[in-house]
Each structure stands twice: as structure tokens, then as C-alpha cells.
Amino acid sequence: MEYFHKFGVITILNIMNKKQSSKSVSSLAAKTLQSNNASATAKKLAGSVLSQAKSSNQTGANLEGLASSVLTSKKYSKDTKTLAGSVLSQSNKKR
């Protein structure tokens, strides 16, 4: 939360991220978690995506770093990069 002072009144501004995971990305995340072939990284990202579906949960700093690494790496699949992009889009606005 951020505080804003104007005309002697303090107002609390809620700057939380209100984005939620889309149905298509949530579906991909669910399939990833059920897959025996998905990497641990993909499953971490998938869990984060699902935790942000229909909620105001935000990505933690450690997962932001993982997602960023996935997006810049050539070794991850398109699906894993889709999950990483979704995770980053839900990150804290101030970071």
C-alpha cells in the first residue's frame, strides 16, 4: 500500500496487481502439473500461474527471477515460456 497526502487528508492507495491468469494459460498450467515429462521449472511456474487464477495473488521476487531467466534462455519450450510470461505479468508493480 502507498500513502498519498493531499489537503490534510491521508488516502491509502491500493497498488496491488489486479491481473489474473487467463483460462487458456491456466489450462496449460494444469496440464503441465499433470505431465510426467514437464520439468521442475515448468511445474513451479505452472503452480504460480494457477495460484493467480481468480485471485489477486502476486508473483514473489524469487519466481520473478526464475521466470525472467526462462524467457531469456533458449533451452525452454514455448509452453514453459508462456507460463513464465504469465507469471511475470502478475508481478509486483513496484519491482
CORNORCOR-V370890 format. One record per residue. RES is the residue in one small letter. SS is DSSP state (2 for helix, 1 for strand, 0 for the rest). PSI is psi in whole degrees, -180 to 180 (NA if undefined). D_FIRST is the distance of its C-alpha to the first C-alpha in whole Angstrom. Layout:
res-><RES	RES>
ss-><SS	SS>
psi-><PSI	PSI>
d_first-><D_FIRST	D_FIRST>
This chain:
res-><m	e	y	f	h	k	f	g	v	i	t	i	l	n	i	m	n	k	k	q	s	s	k	s	v	s	s	l	a	a	k	t	l	q	s	n	n	a	s	a	t	a	k	k	l	a	g	s	v	l	s	q	a	k	s	s	n	q	t	g	a	n	l	e	g	l	a	s	s	v	l	t	s	k	k	y	s	k	d	t	k	t	l	a	g	s	v	l	s	q	s	n	k	k	r>
ss-><0	1	1	1	1	1	0	0	1	1	1	1	1	0	0	0	0	0	0	0	0	0	2	2	2	2	2	2	2	2	2	2	2	2	0	0	0	0	0	2	2	2	2	2	2	2	2	2	2	2	2	0	0	0	0	0	0	0	1	0	2	2	2	2	2	2	2	2	2	2	2	2	0	0	0	0	0	2	2	2	2	2	2	2	2	2	2	2	2	0	1	0	0	0	0>
psi-><151	143	140	126	123	129	40	6	134	124	138	122	127	112	27	153	126	8	150	155	140	163	-40	-40	-36	-39	-44	-42	-43	-43	-37	-44	-28	-14	136	-18	-10	143	164	-37	-47	-39	-36	-47	-41	-41	-40	-43	-47	-32	-19	-1	129	35	173	19	145	155	135	161	-39	-38	-29	-43	-43	-47	-41	-42	-40	-44	-28	-5	151	-8	-10	150	167	-42	-43	-38	-33	-44	-43	-41	-40	-44	-45	-32	-16	11	166	130	-28	-15	NA>
d_first-><0	4	7	10	13	16	20	19	16	12	10	7	6	5	6	8	11	13	17	19	22	25	28	31	28	28	32	32	30	32	35	34	33	36	38	40	40	37	36	33	31	31	31	27	26	27	26	22	23	24	21	19	22	21	18	14	14	14	16	16	17	21	21	20	23	25	25	25	28	30	29	31	34	37	38	35	36	35	34	32	30	29	27	26	25	23	21	20	19	17	15	11	11	11	14>
